[in-house]
Amino acid sequence: MTKIAVTSCSNLKRDKNQIAWSRIEDENPDLLLMLGDNVYTRNKGWDADHLNNRYRALFKHKRFASLIEKTPFLAIWDDHDFGPNNAYGADTSAINRVRARDVFWKHMESPLIDKRQVHSNKPHIYCSYVLNDLKIIMLDTRFFREDWAWYNPWPELLGGQQERWLWGQLEHNHKYTLVCAGSTLGSNDEPSENIRFYEGFYEHFRTALSAAPNPLFLAGDIHRNL
């Protein structure tokens, strides 16, 4: 049996004890999936140095450090570990986006992951991974994302290159399909943060995911256990 742990929304300022990491370690998972808001930067402005310090604090935390010492992990980001609250990559400068991505790769690459099983498009963070009979697809819903506005009723979410990559990744011969994103399909209280809000992409995605072998979609950004 394959055991996978899933996390998001790890805010050290709100919970310094971070007991959840020890509870996950006790379960001895085969893989940890970190689905965004893995750290929390400031709510306003772009500050790569501050973001880097938040990652450093996480990796120095004894419970998290103990977990990842023995557990391989894959990670994607959401707004708070990418930039300010509800950050849209397409609406900021290339410098801000690339600096955030550089900080991500400085910290969020597990040495325990078998690189032969990863299909990556570096320097981008979206990737896929095969674990036993499971195909895992990790999406970046921030770097290319556009905000909705009256003059842009069909905003981009993944960008053309990542979309084309995703459609190809969903066609496979593994038994199960797990697609992960930082944004929910529709459960967030802020509609513009939901994938369903991006109607053009959402309809195509729903059709393609339904056709994949035994599909399951998981997201961060829920701020609570359901």
Sequence and secondary structure as in RCSB ss.txt:
>XXXX:A:sequence
MTKIAVTSCSNLKRDKNQIAWSRIEDENPDLLLMLGDNVYTRNKGWDADHLNNRYRALFKHKRFASLIEKTPFLA
IWDDHDFGPNNAYGADTSAINRVRARDVFWKHMESPLIDKRQVHSNKPHIYCSYVLNDLKIIMLDTRFFREDWAW
YNPWPELLGGQQERWLWGQLEHNHKYTLVCAGSTLGSNDEPSENIRFYEGFYEHFRTALSAAPNPLFLAGDIHRN
L
>XXXX:A:secstr
   EEEE    TTT SS HHHHHHHHH  SEEEEES SS   SSS  HHHHHHHHHHHHHSHHHHHHHHHS EEE
E  STTTSSTT  GGGS HHHHHHHHHHHHHH   TTS GGGEEE TTS  EEEEETTEEEEE  SSTT    BT
TBSS  SS HHHHHHHHHHTS  SSEEEEEESS SS SSSGGGSGGGSHHHHHHHHHHHHHSSSEEEEE    S 
 
